[in-house]
């Protein structure tokens, strides 16, 4: 099984868990980190440039990479949120290859596949991770999101915006 086989968005999403026996739970369980009640001046967002499916272990790897840097540099003076939830159940029809394997496999007969993991579908310009910090933590937040974007299967960009009391002000795209 290769992750690149599940990157492309194609077909209908397979999400009806009441009909699926034995699908694995998503590895990502924590979606908010830091201080959710504090007021912050800046918001940095990781935005997808292409539509793709992000597997649950890639989402968890991105969360850990970003959170580790934020914890080291800013202690608890930030708020990070992972937005997409891995709903789509991924399936694989396992085949046995090698010597004398032709007697053991059934080919395409009943090739529905067994559940192997979950993925989140993201579209173009959808926010994946949001980090809120004060003015002194903007560069750290940008570096954390850059490290998180390396773990994801599609290109993305970082957008930094100043938060006002009425909403979000002008964007600084990097």
C-alpha positions in Angstrom: 0.0 0.0 0.0 1.4 3.4 -1.0 0.0 6.7 0.3 0.2 8.2 -3.2 -2.6 5.8 -4.4 -5.1 7.5 -2.0 -4.0 11.2 -2.7 -6.3 11.8 -5.6 -9.9 12.7 -5.1 -12.0 10.4 -7.3 -15.4 8.8 -7.0 -17.9 9.0 -4.2 -16.5 9.2 -0.6 -17.1 6.0 1.4 -18.2 7.2 4.8 -21.1 5.0 6.0 -19.4 3.5 9.0 -22.5 1.6 10.1 -22.0 -0.7 7.2 -18.3 -1.2 7.6 -16.9 -3.8 9.9 -13.5 -3.3 11.5 -12.3 0.0 10.1 -9.4 1.5 11.9 -9.9 4.6 14.1 -8.1 7.8 12.9 -4.7 8.4 14.4 -5.4 12.0 14.9 -7.5 12.5 18.0 -6.6 16.0 19.2 -7.8 18.9 17.0 -7.2 21.9 19.2 -3.9 22.7 21.1 -2.7 25.7 23.1 -4.9 28.2 24.9 -8.3 28.5 23.2 -9.6 31.3 25.5 -6.8 33.8 25.1 -7.1 36.8 22.7 -4.4 36.9 20.0 -3.5 39.6 17.5 -2.5 37.5 14.4 -3.8 34.4 12.7 -1.7 32.2 10.4 -3.5 29.7 8.2 -2.3 26.8 6.1 -4.4 26.8 2.9 -4.6 24.0 0.3 -3.7 24.9 -3.3 -5.1 21.7 -4.8 -7.9 19.3 -3.9 -6.6 16.1 -2.4 -7.2 13.4 0.2 -5.1 13.7 3.3 -4.7 10.4 5.1 -5.2 10.4 8.9 -1.5 9.6 9.7 -0.3 12.5 7.5 -2.7 14.8 9.3 -1.4 13.6 12.6 2.2 14.0 11.4 1.5 17.6 10.4 -0.2 18.4 13.7 2.8 16.9 15.7 5.4 18.8 13.6 3.6 22.2 14.0 2.7 21.7 17.7 6.2 20.6 18.7 7.8 23.9 17.4 5.0 26.0 18.9 5.4 24.4 22.3 9.2 24.8 22.3 9.2 28.5 21.2 6.0 29.9 22.6 5.2 27.5 25.5 1.4 27.9 25.8 1.0 31.3 24.3 -0.7 30.2 21.0 -3.9 28.4 19.8 -3.7 25.8 17.0 -6.6 24.1 15.4 -6.7 21.3 12.7 -9.8 21.7 10.6 -10.5 18.7 8.4 -11.7 15.4 10.0 -10.8 12.1 8.3 -14.3 10.8 7.4 -13.5 8.9 4.2 -12.8 5.2 4.7 -10.0 3.9 2.5 -10.1 0.3 1.1 -7.5 -2.0 -0.4 -7.9 -5.2 -2.3 -4.8 -7.1 -1.1 -3.1 -9.3 -3.7 -0.4 -11.9 -3.2 2.5 -11.7 -5.6 5.5 -13.9 -6.1 6.2 -17.5 -6.9 3.1 -19.7 -6.9 0.9 -16.9 -5.8 -1.4 -17.4 -8.8 -3.1 -20.3 -7.0 -3.8 -18.2 -3.8 -5.3 -15.0 -5.2 -8.8 -14.4 -6.7 -8.0 -11.5 -8.9 -10.9 -9.1 -9.4 -13.6 -11.4 -8.1 -15.4 -9.7 -5.2 -12.8 -7.0 -5.2 -14.5 -4.6 -2.8 -11.5 -4.3 -0.5 -10.9 -4.2 3.2 -10.8 -1.0 5.2 -7.2 0.1 5.8 -7.5 3.7 7.1 -9.3 7.0 6.9 -8.7 10.2 5.0 -10.0 13.8 4.9 -11.0 15.4 1.6 -9.9 19.0 1.2 -10.7 21.3 -1.7 -8.9 24.3 -3.2 -8.5 27.3 -0.8 -9.7 25.2 2.2 -8.0 26.0 5.5 -6.2 23.0 6.9 -4.5 24.3 10.1 -5.0 27.6 11.9 -2.5 29.1 14.4 -3.3 32.2 16.4 -0.4 34.1 18.1 0.6 37.5 19.2 3.0 39.8 17.3 6.1 38.2 18.7 5.1 34.7 17.6 4.2 35.4 13.9 7.5 34.1 12.5 7.3 31.0 14.7 3.8 30.3 13.5 4.9 30.6 9.9 7.8 28.2 10.5 5.5 25.7 12.3 3.0 25.8 9.4 5.9 25.4 6.9 7.0 22.2 8.7 3.4 21.0 8.8 3.0 21.6 5.0 5.9 19.3 4.3 4.0 16.4 5.8 0.9 16.9 3.6 0.4 15.3 0.2 -0.5 18.5 -1.8 1.0 22.0 -2.2 -0.2 24.6 0.2 0.5 28.2 1.2 0.6 30.2 4.4 -1.6 33.2 4.9 -1.0 35.6 7.8 -3.8 38.0 8.9 -4.2 40.6 11.6 -7.2 39.9 13.8 -9.4 42.9 14.7 -12.4 42.9 17.1 -14.8 43.0 14.1 -13.1 40.1 12.2 -10.0 39.6 10.2 -8.1 42.4 8.5 -6.0 42.4 5.3 -4.0 39.3 4.3 -0.3 38.9 4.0 0.4 35.9 1.8 3.7 34.2 2.0 
